[in-house]
Amino acid sequence: MAEKDIDEISGVETTGHEWDGIKELNNPLPRWWVWTFYVTVIWAIAYTIAYPAWPLLSTNTKGLLGWSSRGDVETSIADAEAARGTQLAALRDNDIDAIMANADLRQFATSAGAAAFKVNCVQCHGSGAAGGAGYPNLNDDDWIWGGTPDDIYTTLTHGIRYEQDDDTRISDMPAFGADELLDAQQISDVAWYVRKISGQETDEAAATNGQVVFAEQCAACHGENGEGMKELGAPALNDAIWLYDGSHEGIVAQVNKPKQGVMPAWGARLGDTTVKQLTVYVHSLGGGE
């Protein structure tokens, strides 16, 4: 039996290896650490037996307990879908007024409507629903067709000037210049008057003449004071909110040959339940009446 090599300074046995005069002491690990290591090995083996662990050619071991994180997620999703199904059924079976009156149902519809808005509406109205030139801002109080929940629901369901829907909302403004209903001077004058009632800089003399033109040609739809008529889809002209352009040139262009925007009828595309969700969400943005 070989004689043990004992380090002279520490008195501890060495491993017998030497590198450039340096010897390694053979200090054994503490017993508690060794037993802890054995326990972790046993635990790891038991875990791989109890739970899915080892990969096979096309699948994996299922484990004696039959549990998996994927299965747990599927169960949670199924539970959420079941709860969501109950609320969706309530949305389907209730009208807009009943949904608005139920706080829990209204909150659910608002959240679901926000998701539907991001998928279907942001392309025109913007991610914040602030709209843009030719696309209405849904955050303010200026509503062409009305901002009550019922009004919004009808607009979403049937669209605006959407030919494929027989019940679509239609408000065609005459082309006063292109169809020679007014001459260029009359159009210019009425544009100055519209700027006046909307609180903008104007040509007072031209606006006085334009007031007569407005009363004869425009008030029937836009109201005597330019307050608009939501029943006809005629926008208010006496505020600072403009769908297209509030400059004199912009108003002249619109009176001469108006732009006629089109909105799809979402009822046929998305279904009544999703339209209700969108209705509640759009109304919640702050501009709803």
ZATIBA-90365 format. One record per residue (C-alpha): x, y, z; residue in one letter. Coordinates in pm, 1 decimal, always signed. Example, Ala and Ser with C-alpha at 12.3 -4.5 7.8 and 13.67 -1.06 7.14 Angstrom:
[[+1230.0,-450.0,+780.0],"A"]
[[+1367.0,-106.0,+714.0],"S"]
% end
This chain:
[[+0.0,+0.0,+0.0],"M"]
[[+139.8,+337.6,-103.3],"A"]
[[+233.9,+573.4,+174.6],"E"]
[[+0.9,+872.7,+216.8],"K"]
[[+138.0,+1210.4,+116.4],"D"]
[[+73.4,+1452.2,+402.5],"I"]
[[+113.4,+1828.0,+357.2],"D"]
[[+373.3,+1949.8,+605.9],"E"]
[[+211.2,+2288.0,+674.0],"I"]
[[-159.4,+2190.4,+708.8],"S"]
[[-114.0,+1828.7,+802.2],"G"]
[[-383.3,+1734.3,+547.0],"V"]
[[-344.3,+1445.7,+305.2],"E"]
[[-289.6,+1550.0,-55.8],"T"]
[[-436.9,+1399.5,-371.2],"T"]
[[-90.4,+1290.7,-478.3],"G"]
[[-90.1,+1524.1,-775.0],"H"]
[[+167.8,+1797.0,-815.8],"E"]
[[+188.2,+2087.3,-1059.7],"W"]
[[+499.2,+2302.3,-1061.5],"D"]
[[+558.1,+2220.7,-698.8],"G"]
[[+196.9,+2288.9,-600.3],"I"]
[[+3.7,+2006.6,-436.8],"K"]
[[-373.5,+1980.5,-401.9],"E"]
[[-512.9,+1906.4,-59.2],"L"]
[[-765.0,+1626.1,-34.2],"N"]
[[-1032.0,+1802.7,+174.6],"N"]
[[-1355.3,+1598.1,+164.8],"P"]
[[-1690.5,+1774.2,+122.9],"L"]
[[-1904.4,+1822.9,+434.9],"P"]
[[-2135.2,+1528.7,+493.5],"R"]
[[-2447.2,+1749.5,+500.6],"W"]
[[-2360.1,+1881.7,+154.6],"W"]
[[-2306.9,+1531.1,+16.9],"V"]
[[-2641.8,+1410.0,+150.4],"W"]
[[-2815.8,+1718.6,+12.6],"T"]
[[-2669.2,+1641.4,-327.7],"F"]
[[-2795.9,+1282.6,-308.5],"Y"]
[[-3143.8,+1407.4,-215.8],"V"]
[[-3153.7,+1643.4,-515.1],"T"]
[[-3054.7,+1359.8,-747.5],"V"]
[[-3330.9,+1140.1,-607.9],"I"]
[[-3577.7,+1430.7,-634.9],"W"]
[[-3483.2,+1490.8,-998.7],"A"]
[[-3535.6,+1125.5,-1087.2],"I"]
[[-3872.4,+1121.3,-908.3],"A"]
[[-3976.6,+1442.9,-1085.6],"Y"]
[[-3901.9,+1301.5,-1431.0],"T"]
[[-4111.2,+997.0,-1344.5],"I"]
[[-4406.7,+1194.9,-1208.4],"A"]
[[-4414.8,+1474.0,-1471.4],"Y"]
[[-4357.1,+1499.4,-1849.1],"P"]
[[-3982.9,+1511.0,-1902.0],"A"]
[[-3808.5,+1284.2,-2147.7],"W"]
[[-3838.2,+1356.4,-2520.7],"P"]
[[-3918.2,+1065.0,-2752.5],"L"]
[[-3919.5,+1046.7,-3132.8],"L"]
[[-4256.6,+1213.6,-3185.3],"S"]
[[-4381.5,+1284.9,-2833.8],"T"]
[[-4256.8,+1272.8,-2476.3],"N"]
[[-4310.3,+1081.6,-2156.2],"T"]
[[-4640.9,+1185.9,-1997.1],"K"]
[[-4550.8,+1128.8,-1633.0],"G"]
[[-4743.9,+926.1,-1377.2],"L"]
[[-4944.7,+1233.2,-1267.7],"L"]
[[-5051.4,+1317.6,-1624.2],"G"]
[[-5003.0,+1692.3,-1565.3],"W"]
[[-4853.5,+1944.1,-1807.6],"S"]
[[-4827.3,+2320.7,-1812.6],"S"]
[[-4982.6,+2320.6,-2160.2],"R"]
[[-5281.5,+2124.8,-2032.4],"G"]
[[-5312.7,+2364.7,-1739.9],"D"]
[[-5317.9,+2661.8,-1980.8],"V"]
[[-5578.6,+2489.8,-2199.1],"E"]
[[-5796.9,+2437.7,-1894.1],"T"]
[[-5762.4,+2803.8,-1795.9],"S"]
[[-5848.3,+2914.6,-2149.5],"I"]
[[-6150.5,+2685.5,-2156.1],"A"]
[[-6270.3,+2831.3,-1824.8],"D"]
[[-6221.4,+3186.3,-1956.7],"A"]
[[-6405.2,+3103.6,-2278.2],"E"]
[[-6692.7,+2954.6,-2078.7],"A"]
[[-6720.7,+3272.0,-1869.0],"A"]
[[-6684.6,+3485.4,-2180.5],"R"]
[[-6952.2,+3278.0,-2352.2],"G"]
[[-7200.0,+3368.4,-2081.3],"T"]
[[-7131.1,+3740.1,-2129.3],"Q"]
[[-7138.1,+3711.0,-2507.4],"L"]
[[-7476.6,+3542.2,-2482.2],"A"]
[[-7595.4,+3829.4,-2264.5],"A"]
[[-7474.0,+4079.3,-2526.0],"L"]
[[-7650.8,+3884.0,-2797.2],"R"]
[[-7979.5,+3864.1,-2607.2],"D"]
[[-7994.0,+4225.1,-2480.5],"N"]
[[-8042.0,+4548.7,-2668.8],"D"]
[[-7807.3,+4845.3,-2641.7],"I"]
[[-8008.1,+5021.3,-2369.5],"D"]
[[-8003.7,+4711.3,-2147.7],"A"]
[[-7630.3,+4665.6,-2200.9],"I"]
[[-7559.6,+5027.9,-2111.8],"M"]
[[-7769.0,+4993.5,-1796.3],"A"]
[[-7575.5,+4687.9,-1672.2],"N"]
[[-7238.3,+4797.5,-1531.0],"A"]
[[-7068.9,+4455.1,-1560.5],"D"]
[[-7199.0,+4391.8,-1910.3],"L"]
[[-7107.2,+4744.1,-2018.4],"R"]
[[-6753.0,+4701.2,-1888.8],"Q"]
[[-6715.6,+4368.3,-2070.3],"F"]
[[-6851.0,+4518.0,-2392.8],"A"]
[[-6615.0,+4815.6,-2362.6],"T"]
[[-6308.3,+4591.9,-2327.1],"S"]
[[-6413.7,+4362.8,-2611.2],"A"]
[[-6507.6,+4662.5,-2825.3],"G"]
[[-6163.2,+4817.3,-2775.5],"A"]
[[-6005.8,+4501.9,-2921.9],"A"]
[[-6251.3,+4496.3,-3212.8],"A"]
[[-6183.2,+4867.0,-3277.7],"F"]
[[-5808.4,+4804.2,-3309.7],"K"]
[[-5868.5,+4534.4,-3568.1],"V"]
[[-6139.6,+4699.7,-3778.1],"N"]
[[-6151.5,+5076.9,-3721.1],"C"]
[[-5807.1,+5224.0,-3656.0],"V"]
[[-5721.6,+5220.5,-4026.6],"Q"]
[[-5957.1,+5516.8,-4077.4],"C"]
[[-6026.7,+5664.6,-3734.0],"H"]
[[-5674.8,+5621.4,-3592.3],"G"]
[[-5550.8,+5423.7,-3292.7],"S"]
[[-5679.1,+5692.6,-3056.8],"G"]
[[-6004.6,+5741.6,-3253.4],"A"]
[[-5902.6,+6101.8,-3326.9],"A"]
[[-5977.7,+6059.9,-3695.9],"G"]
[[-5824.2,+6277.2,-3965.3],"G"]
[[-5913.5,+6463.1,-4283.9],"A"]
[[-6231.6,+6297.3,-4407.7],"G"]
[[-6251.3,+6060.5,-4110.6],"Y"]
[[-6453.6,+6178.3,-3807.9],"P"]
[[-6299.8,+6222.9,-3465.5],"N"]
[[-6491.2,+5992.5,-3229.0],"L"]
[[-6365.3,+6163.8,-2912.2],"N"]
[[-6549.1,+6493.3,-2947.6],"D"]
[[-6914.5,+6598.6,-2921.4],"D"]
[[-6964.5,+6669.8,-3292.3],"D"]
[[-7170.1,+6385.5,-3436.8],"W"]
[[-7292.9,+6391.4,-3795.3],"I"]
[[-7553.9,+6121.2,-3736.4],"W"]
[[-7588.6,+6150.7,-3358.5],"G"]
[[-7382.0,+6016.4,-3070.8],"G"]
[[-7638.7,+5828.9,-2862.4],"T"]
[[-7576.1,+5454.0,-2824.6],"P"]
[[-7869.1,+5380.3,-3056.0],"D"]
[[-7738.9,+5627.4,-3316.6],"D"]
[[-7388.1,+5479.1,-3305.6],"I"]
[[-7529.0,+5127.1,-3327.0],"Y"]
[[-7732.0,+5213.4,-3636.7],"T"]
[[-7437.9,+5384.8,-3805.1],"T"]
[[-7209.5,+5088.8,-3737.2],"L"]
[[-7466.7,+4834.3,-3847.5],"T"]
[[-7567.8,+4991.3,-4177.7],"H"]
[[-7277.0,+5219.6,-4261.6],"G"]
[[-7288.6,+5545.9,-4451.7],"I"]
[[-7347.7,+5559.9,-4827.0],"R"]
[[-7265.9,+5189.7,-4838.3],"Y"]
[[-7447.4,+5066.6,-5146.7],"E"]
[[-7451.0,+4698.8,-5046.7],"Q"]
[[-7675.5,+4776.0,-4748.0],"D"]
[[-8033.0,+4876.0,-4831.1],"D"]
[[-8068.5,+5055.2,-4496.0],"D"]
[[-7743.7,+5248.7,-4513.8],"T"]
[[-7746.7,+5610.8,-4405.2],"R"]
[[-7740.3,+5854.1,-4695.9],"I"]
[[-7688.3,+6229.8,-4692.8],"S"]
[[-7578.2,+6357.2,-5030.3],"D"]
[[-7484.5,+6721.3,-5039.2],"M"]
[[-7563.8,+6886.0,-5376.0],"P"]
[[-7272.7,+6991.4,-5595.3],"A"]
[[-7374.7,+7356.1,-5597.6],"F"]
[[-7098.5,+7462.3,-5833.5],"G"]
[[-7051.9,+7157.5,-6054.8],"A"]
[[-7427.3,+7134.2,-6111.7],"D"]
[[-7453.0,+7512.5,-6160.6],"E"]
[[-7694.6,+7563.5,-5872.2],"L"]
[[-7486.0,+7859.2,-5753.5],"L"]
[[-7233.9,+8076.4,-5934.5],"D"]
[[-6874.9,+8122.7,-5820.7],"A"]
[[-6946.3,+8450.9,-5639.2],"Q"]
[[-7234.7,+8303.0,-5443.2],"Q"]
[[-7022.7,+8007.4,-5341.4],"I"]
[[-6741.5,+8234.8,-5227.6],"S"]
[[-6984.4,+8452.6,-5030.8],"D"]
[[-7150.1,+8159.6,-4854.7],"V"]
[[-6806.5,+8020.2,-4768.3],"A"]
[[-6719.5,+8351.9,-4600.1],"W"]
[[-7048.2,+8333.8,-4408.1],"Y"]
[[-6976.1,+7980.8,-4289.4],"V"]
[[-6638.0,+8098.9,-4164.9],"R"]
[[-6815.5,+8379.0,-3979.5],"K"]
[[-7061.7,+8154.5,-3795.7],"I"]
[[-6779.7,+7915.7,-3709.5],"S"]
[[-6590.7,+8196.7,-3538.0],"G"]
[[-6315.4,+8235.7,-3796.3],"Q"]
[[-6169.7,+8534.3,-3975.4],"E"]
[[-6396.7,+8643.1,-4257.6],"T"]
[[-6479.1,+8902.8,-4520.6],"D"]
[[-6770.6,+9083.5,-4355.6],"E"]
[[-6920.6,+9227.9,-4673.3],"A"]
[[-6905.3,+8893.8,-4853.2],"A"]
[[-7039.3,+8715.0,-4545.3],"A"]
[[-7343.4,+8945.5,-4540.7],"T"]
[[-7423.3,+8842.6,-4897.1],"N"]
[[-7346.3,+8481.7,-4812.1],"G"]
[[-7598.3,+8483.9,-4528.9],"Q"]
[[-7877.6,+8524.6,-4782.5],"V"]
[[-7741.4,+8236.2,-4990.8],"V"]
[[-7707.6,+8021.1,-4680.1],"F"]
[[-8068.1,+8086.6,-4575.2],"A"]
[[-8196.8,+7994.7,-4919.4],"E"]
[[-7973.4,+7697.7,-5002.4],"Q"]
[[-7812.8,+7555.8,-4687.9],"C"]
[[-8030.3,+7617.6,-4380.6],"A"]
[[-8279.8,+7345.4,-4475.5],"A"]
[[-8019.3,+7082.4,-4388.2],"C"]
[[-7757.4,+7257.8,-4175.5],"H"]
[[-8003.0,+7460.3,-3966.0],"G"]
[[-8074.2,+7830.7,-3953.8],"E"]
[[-7767.7,+7898.9,-3743.3],"N"]
[[-7550.6,+7623.6,-3890.6],"G"]
[[-7611.4,+7393.5,-3594.7],"E"]
[[-7653.2,+7092.2,-3821.0],"G"]
[[-7924.3,+6827.3,-3834.8],"M"]
[[-7830.0,+6479.8,-3723.5],"K"]
[[-8151.1,+6334.4,-3860.3],"E"]
[[-8027.3,+6424.3,-4208.9],"L"]
[[-7658.7,+6360.8,-4151.1],"G"]
[[-7582.0,+6731.4,-4201.9],"A"]
[[-7280.8,+6839.8,-3991.3],"P"]
[[-7275.7,+7147.5,-3771.9],"A"]
[[-7101.6,+7442.5,-3934.0],"L"]
[[-7099.5,+7681.3,-3639.1],"N"]
[[-6805.5,+7531.7,-3450.2],"D"]
[[-6433.8,+7475.9,-3502.9],"A"]
[[-6462.7,+7106.3,-3590.7],"I"]
[[-6416.1,+7028.4,-3958.7],"W"]
[[-6437.0,+6692.9,-4132.9],"L"]
[[-6244.7,+6820.2,-4433.0],"Y"]
[[-6113.5,+7177.8,-4439.0],"D"]
[[-6238.5,+7493.0,-4267.4],"G"]
[[-6037.0,+7738.4,-4475.3],"S"]
[[-6219.8,+7959.3,-4725.5],"H"]
[[-6070.0,+7759.9,-5011.6],"E"]
[[-6163.8,+7431.0,-4847.5],"G"]
[[-6524.3,+7536.8,-4790.2],"I"]
[[-6551.8,+7665.0,-5147.3],"V"]
[[-6424.4,+7330.7,-5277.9],"A"]
[[-6674.7,+7137.8,-5066.8],"Q"]
[[-6970.1,+7354.6,-5174.0],"V"]
[[-6863.3,+7341.0,-5536.6],"N"]
[[-6821.6,+6961.8,-5556.0],"K"]
[[-6856.6,+6794.9,-5216.9],"P"]
[[-6659.0,+6494.8,-5101.8],"K"]
[[-6894.8,+6213.8,-5002.7],"Q"]
[[-6732.8,+5974.3,-4756.4],"G"]
[[-6826.8,+5607.7,-4733.8],"V"]
[[-6831.2,+5387.8,-4424.2],"M"]
[[-6884.4,+5009.2,-4449.0],"P"]
[[-7186.0,+4840.5,-4296.0],"A"]
[[-7022.0,+4642.7,-4016.6],"W"]
[[-7334.1,+4452.5,-3915.6],"G"]
[[-7303.8,+4204.6,-4200.6],"A"]
[[-6926.9,+4176.3,-4163.0],"R"]
[[-6881.6,+4142.6,-3788.5],"L"]
[[-7218.2,+4027.9,-3658.3],"G"]
[[-7456.4,+4198.8,-3420.4],"D"]
[[-7272.0,+4106.3,-3100.0],"T"]
[[-6943.9,+4262.8,-3210.9],"T"]
[[-7128.1,+4571.7,-3336.7],"V"]
[[-7278.6,+4612.0,-2990.2],"K"]
[[-6931.4,+4586.2,-2838.0],"Q"]
[[-6801.9,+4853.4,-3074.6],"L"]
[[-7103.6,+5072.4,-2998.4],"T"]
[[-7038.7,+5065.8,-2624.5],"V"]
[[-6666.5,+5125.5,-2673.1],"Y"]
[[-6708.2,+5419.7,-2911.8],"V"]
[[-6965.2,+5574.9,-2678.4],"H"]
[[-6722.9,+5535.2,-2387.2],"S"]
[[-6455.0,+5744.1,-2559.6],"L"]
[[-6612.0,+6056.1,-2416.7],"G"]
[[-6786.3,+6211.0,-2713.2],"G"]
[[-7101.1,+6001.0,-2696.2],"G"]
[[-7425.2,+6175.5,-2611.9],"E"]
% end
